[in-house]
Amino acid sequence: MPYYIALIHKDADSCYGVSFPDWPGVFTAGDTIDEAMQQAAEVLEVAAEDWQHPNGSKAFPSPRTIDELRADTEFHKEAADAMIAVVPFRARAQAAE
């Protein structure tokens, strides 16, 4: 089962926001960290159903390794003050079965 890196942000008086460096424009949130992580796995499944990358491609973005992400200067900006987590991509695993 593939996993995607997620960034979790939390500002004072806000819920936990989750975004995915490899899935531009895909994000979710939850009132608790547990809820946010559950929502994160679900939003990847929903996004995969009708995914279209901003560049027009319909191919799912491949998950980058943490080393690949660390080499990306944009990731450094996005990850500032964020917690990093891994989220399973169940839709792809189910499609492969």
Residue frames as a rotation matrix with the C-alpha (Angstrom) as fourth column:
MET 1
0.590 0.808 0.000 0.00
0.808 -0.590 0.000 0.00
0.000 0.000 -1.000 0.00
PRO 2
-0.285 -0.696 0.659 1.49
0.623 -0.657 -0.424 3.37
0.729 0.289 0.621 -0.95
TYR 3
0.278 0.279 -0.919 1.73
0.895 -0.423 0.142 6.16
-0.349 -0.862 -0.368 1.60
TYR 4
0.232 -0.158 0.960 1.74
0.524 -0.811 -0.260 9.92
0.819 0.564 -0.105 1.07
ILE 5
-0.714 -0.499 -0.490 3.41
0.696 -0.435 -0.571 12.52
0.071 -0.749 0.659 3.23
ALA 6
0.403 0.854 0.329 0.91
0.678 -0.520 0.520 14.90
0.615 0.013 -0.788 4.84
LEU 7
-0.796 -0.546 0.262 1.50
0.256 -0.695 -0.672 18.24
0.549 -0.468 0.693 6.52
ILE 8
0.215 0.854 -0.474 -0.61
0.879 0.042 0.475 19.02
0.426 -0.518 -0.741 9.57
HIS 9
-0.720 -0.369 0.588 -1.03
0.151 -0.910 -0.386 22.64
0.678 -0.189 0.711 10.63
LYS 10
0.208 0.772 -0.600 -2.77
0.917 0.060 0.394 23.92
0.341 -0.632 -0.696 13.72
ASP 11
-0.565 -0.261 0.783 -3.25
0.044 -0.957 -0.287 27.58
0.824 -0.128 0.552 14.55
ALA 12
-0.949 0.270 -0.160 -4.66
0.140 -0.089 -0.986 28.79
-0.281 -0.959 0.047 17.84
ASP 13
-0.270 0.950 -0.155 -8.46
-0.314 -0.239 -0.919 28.55
-0.910 -0.199 0.363 17.88
SER 14
0.036 0.295 -0.955 -8.58
-0.998 0.068 -0.016 26.47
0.060 0.953 0.297 14.69
CYS 15
0.885 0.239 0.400 -8.96
-0.256 0.967 -0.012 22.86
-0.389 -0.092 0.917 13.71
TYR 16
-0.133 -0.929 0.345 -6.12
-0.043 0.353 0.935 20.66
-0.990 0.109 -0.087 12.44
GLY 17
0.686 0.308 -0.659 -5.56
-0.625 -0.215 -0.751 21.26
-0.373 0.927 0.045 8.73
VAL 18
0.063 -0.626 0.777 -4.01
0.181 0.773 0.608 18.55
-0.981 0.103 0.162 6.56
SER 19
0.683 0.063 -0.728 -2.46
-0.669 -0.347 -0.658 19.09
-0.294 0.936 -0.194 3.13
PHE 20
0.599 -0.424 0.680 -0.45
0.426 0.887 0.178 16.87
-0.679 0.183 0.711 0.79
PRO 21
-0.049 -0.703 -0.709 2.68
-0.410 -0.633 0.656 18.16
-0.911 0.323 -0.257 -0.97
ASP 22
-0.892 -0.343 0.294 2.21
0.072 0.535 0.842 15.57
-0.446 0.772 -0.453 -3.74
TRP 23
-0.264 0.882 0.389 -1.51
0.962 0.211 0.175 16.32
0.072 0.420 -0.904 -4.27
PRO 24
-0.988 -0.151 0.027 -1.82
0.150 -0.987 -0.051 20.06
0.034 -0.047 0.998 -4.99
GLY 25
-0.555 0.808 0.198 -5.15
-0.640 -0.567 0.518 21.48
0.531 0.161 0.832 -3.89
VAL 26
0.212 0.601 -0.771 -6.16
0.180 0.751 0.635 18.44
0.961 -0.273 0.051 -1.82
PHE 27
-0.828 -0.430 0.359 -6.68
-0.253 -0.285 -0.925 19.23
0.500 -0.857 0.127 1.84
THR 28
0.205 0.877 -0.434 -8.94
0.356 0.346 0.868 18.42
0.911 -0.333 -0.242 4.77
ALA 29
-0.527 -0.328 0.784 -9.36
-0.564 -0.555 -0.612 19.23
0.635 -0.765 0.108 8.44
GLY 30
0.106 0.574 -0.812 -10.55
0.487 0.682 0.546 17.80
0.867 -0.453 -0.207 11.73
ASP 31
0.699 0.255 0.668 -11.32
-0.388 -0.650 0.654 19.04
0.601 -0.716 -0.356 15.22
THR 32
0.670 -0.541 0.508 -8.87
-0.366 0.354 0.861 16.50
-0.646 -0.763 0.040 16.71
ILE 33
-0.308 -0.862 -0.403 -5.66
-0.879 0.095 0.468 15.02
-0.365 0.498 -0.787 15.38
ASP 34
-0.657 0.125 0.743 -7.36
0.130 0.990 -0.051 11.61
-0.743 0.063 -0.667 15.15
GLU 35
0.446 0.891 0.080 -10.25
0.331 -0.081 -0.940 13.05
-0.832 0.446 -0.331 13.15
ALA 36
0.460 -0.343 -0.819 -7.86
-0.728 -0.673 -0.128 14.93
-0.508 0.655 -0.559 10.87
MET 37
-0.645 -0.763 0.052 -5.86
-0.618 0.560 0.552 11.78
-0.450 0.324 -0.832 10.11
GLN 38
-0.335 0.622 0.707 -9.01
0.466 0.762 -0.450 9.77
-0.819 0.179 -0.545 9.39
GLN 39
0.691 0.594 -0.412 -10.25
0.007 -0.575 -0.818 12.55
-0.723 0.562 -0.402 7.11
ALA 40
-0.019 -0.797 -0.604 -6.83
-0.807 -0.344 0.480 12.63
-0.590 0.497 -0.637 5.40
ALA 41
-0.803 -0.260 0.536 -7.07
0.006 0.896 0.443 8.99
-0.596 0.359 -0.718 4.29
GLU 42
0.052 0.927 0.371 -10.64
0.661 0.246 -0.709 9.52
-0.748 0.282 -0.600 3.10
VAL 43
0.583 0.182 -0.792 -9.90
-0.299 -0.858 -0.417 12.70
-0.756 0.480 -0.446 1.15
LEU 44
-0.542 -0.799 -0.261 -7.17
-0.608 0.158 0.778 10.92
-0.581 0.580 -0.571 -0.82
GLU 45
-0.625 0.391 0.676 -9.70
0.523 0.852 -0.010 8.27
-0.580 0.347 -0.737 -1.87
VAL 46
0.481 0.859 -0.177 -12.21
0.481 -0.427 -0.766 10.93
-0.733 0.283 -0.618 -2.95
ALA 47
0.254 -0.460 -0.851 -9.56
-0.591 -0.770 0.241 12.94
-0.766 0.442 -0.467 -4.77
ALA 48
-0.737 -0.613 0.284 -8.46
-0.206 0.604 0.770 9.86
-0.643 0.509 -0.572 -6.71
GLU 49
-0.059 0.816 0.575 -11.96
0.587 0.495 -0.641 9.31
-0.808 0.299 -0.508 -8.09
ASP 50
0.785 0.355 0.507 -11.83
0.619 -0.425 -0.661 12.39
-0.019 0.833 -0.554 -10.33
TRP 51
0.230 -0.811 -0.537 -8.26
0.414 -0.418 0.809 13.58
-0.881 -0.409 0.239 -9.98
GLN 52
0.656 -0.243 0.715 -6.96
0.653 -0.292 -0.698 16.13
0.379 0.925 -0.033 -12.39
HIS 53
-0.124 -0.822 -0.555 -3.61
0.910 -0.318 0.267 17.76
-0.396 -0.472 0.788 -11.68
PRO 54
0.422 0.268 -0.866 -3.51
0.089 -0.963 -0.255 21.53
-0.902 0.031 -0.431 -12.15
ASN 55
-0.530 -0.672 -0.518 -1.28
-0.494 -0.252 0.832 20.86
-0.689 0.697 -0.198 -15.20
GLY 56
0.093 0.706 -0.702 -4.14
-0.996 0.057 -0.074 18.85
-0.012 0.706 0.708 -16.79
SER 57
-0.681 -0.427 -0.595 -2.73
-0.458 0.882 -0.108 15.35
0.571 0.199 -0.796 -16.15
LYS 58
0.463 0.879 0.110 -5.14
-0.710 0.294 0.640 12.68
0.530 -0.374 0.761 -14.91
ALA 59
0.087 -0.516 -0.852 -2.38
0.259 0.838 -0.481 10.40
0.962 -0.179 0.207 -13.57
PHE 60
0.942 0.177 -0.284 -2.23
0.302 -0.089 0.949 10.07
0.143 -0.980 -0.137 -9.79
PRO 61
0.451 -0.837 0.310 0.77
-0.750 -0.544 -0.376 11.86
0.483 -0.063 -0.873 -8.37
SER 62
0.303 -0.443 -0.844 3.44
0.360 0.873 -0.329 9.41
0.882 -0.204 0.425 -7.28
PRO 63
0.993 0.024 -0.116 4.36
0.118 -0.316 0.941 9.62
-0.014 -0.948 -0.317 -3.62
ARG 64
0.321 -0.930 0.182 7.75
-0.308 -0.284 -0.908 11.19
0.896 0.235 -0.377 -3.07
THR 65
0.185 -0.375 -0.908 10.09
0.828 0.558 -0.062 9.96
0.530 -0.740 0.414 -0.38
ILE 66
0.846 0.075 -0.527 10.94
0.429 -0.682 0.592 12.18
-0.315 -0.727 -0.610 2.53
ASP 67
-0.181 -0.976 -0.119 14.42
0.567 -0.203 0.798 12.63
-0.803 0.077 0.591 1.01
GLU 68
-0.457 0.093 0.885 12.88
0.845 -0.264 0.464 13.84
0.277 0.960 0.042 -2.26
LEU 69
0.633 0.759 0.154 10.62
0.642 -0.626 0.443 16.22
0.433 -0.181 -0.883 -0.39
ARG 70
0.550 -0.496 -0.671 13.51
0.510 -0.437 0.741 17.57
-0.661 -0.750 0.013 1.69
ALA 71
-0.547 -0.782 0.300 15.27
0.696 -0.224 0.682 18.50
-0.466 0.582 0.666 -1.56
ASP 72
-0.096 0.641 0.762 12.21
0.820 -0.383 0.425 20.57
0.565 0.665 -0.488 -2.63
THR 73
-0.941 -0.335 0.040 12.44
0.264 -0.805 -0.532 24.21
0.211 -0.490 0.846 -1.50
GLU 74
-0.335 0.899 0.283 8.65
-0.523 -0.427 0.737 24.62
0.784 0.098 0.613 -1.78
PHE 75
0.312 0.393 -0.865 8.21
0.415 0.763 0.496 21.74
0.855 -0.514 0.075 0.67
HIS 76
-0.595 -0.607 -0.527 10.41
0.751 -0.186 -0.634 23.57
0.287 -0.773 0.566 3.18
LYS 77
-0.863 0.337 0.376 8.10
-0.350 -0.936 0.036 26.58
0.364 -0.101 0.926 2.99
GLU 78
0.067 0.971 -0.228 4.94
-0.460 0.233 0.857 24.47
0.885 0.047 0.463 3.29
ALA 79
0.247 -0.018 -0.969 6.36
0.541 0.832 0.122 22.38
0.804 -0.554 0.215 6.13
ALA 80
-0.744 -0.518 0.422 7.38
-0.022 -0.613 -0.790 25.31
0.667 -0.597 0.445 8.30
ASP 81
-0.696 0.422 0.581 5.60
-0.706 -0.258 -0.659 24.93
-0.128 -0.869 0.478 11.66
ALA 82
0.339 0.822 -0.458 3.86
-0.846 0.479 0.233 21.74
0.411 0.308 0.858 10.46
MET 83
-0.029 -0.254 0.967 3.80
-0.521 0.829 0.202 18.21
-0.853 -0.498 -0.157 11.80
ILE 84
-0.346 -0.138 -0.928 4.65
-0.906 0.305 0.292 15.59
0.243 0.942 -0.230 9.20
ALA 85
-0.019 0.417 0.909 2.66
-0.496 0.785 -0.371 12.37
-0.868 -0.458 0.192 8.95
VAL 86
-0.946 -0.155 -0.286 2.22
-0.325 0.472 0.820 9.51
0.008 0.868 -0.496 6.49
VAL 87
-0.058 0.992 0.113 -1.23
-0.724 0.036 -0.689 8.64
-0.688 -0.121 0.716 5.17
PRO 88
-0.615 -0.138 0.776 -2.11
0.269 0.889 0.370 5.35
-0.741 0.436 -0.510 3.47
PHE 89
-0.475 0.453 -0.755 -3.55
-0.852 -0.451 0.266 5.60
-0.219 0.770 0.600 -0.03
ARG 90
-0.413 0.377 0.829 -6.16
-0.120 0.880 -0.460 2.84
-0.903 -0.289 -0.318 0.15
ALA 91
0.589 0.708 -0.389 -7.81
-0.476 -0.086 -0.875 3.60
-0.654 0.701 0.286 -3.20
ARG 92
0.137 -0.616 -0.776 -4.74
-0.954 0.127 -0.270 2.57
0.265 0.777 -0.571 -5.14
ALA 93
-0.798 -0.432 0.421 -4.22
-0.556 0.797 -0.237 -0.50
-0.233 -0.423 -0.876 -2.97
GLN 94
-0.069 0.867 0.494 -7.85
-0.151 0.480 -0.864 -1.55
-0.986 -0.134 0.097 -3.51
ALA 95
0.626 0.285 -0.726 -7.58
-0.712 -0.170 -0.681 -0.96
-0.317 0.943 0.096 -7.26
ALA 96
-0.288 -0.850 -0.442 -4.53
-0.930 0.359 -0.084 -3.23
0.230 0.387 -0.893 -7.41
GLU 97
-0.533 0.096 0.841 -6.35
-0.466 0.796 -0.386 -6.14
-0.706 -0.598 -0.380 -5.75
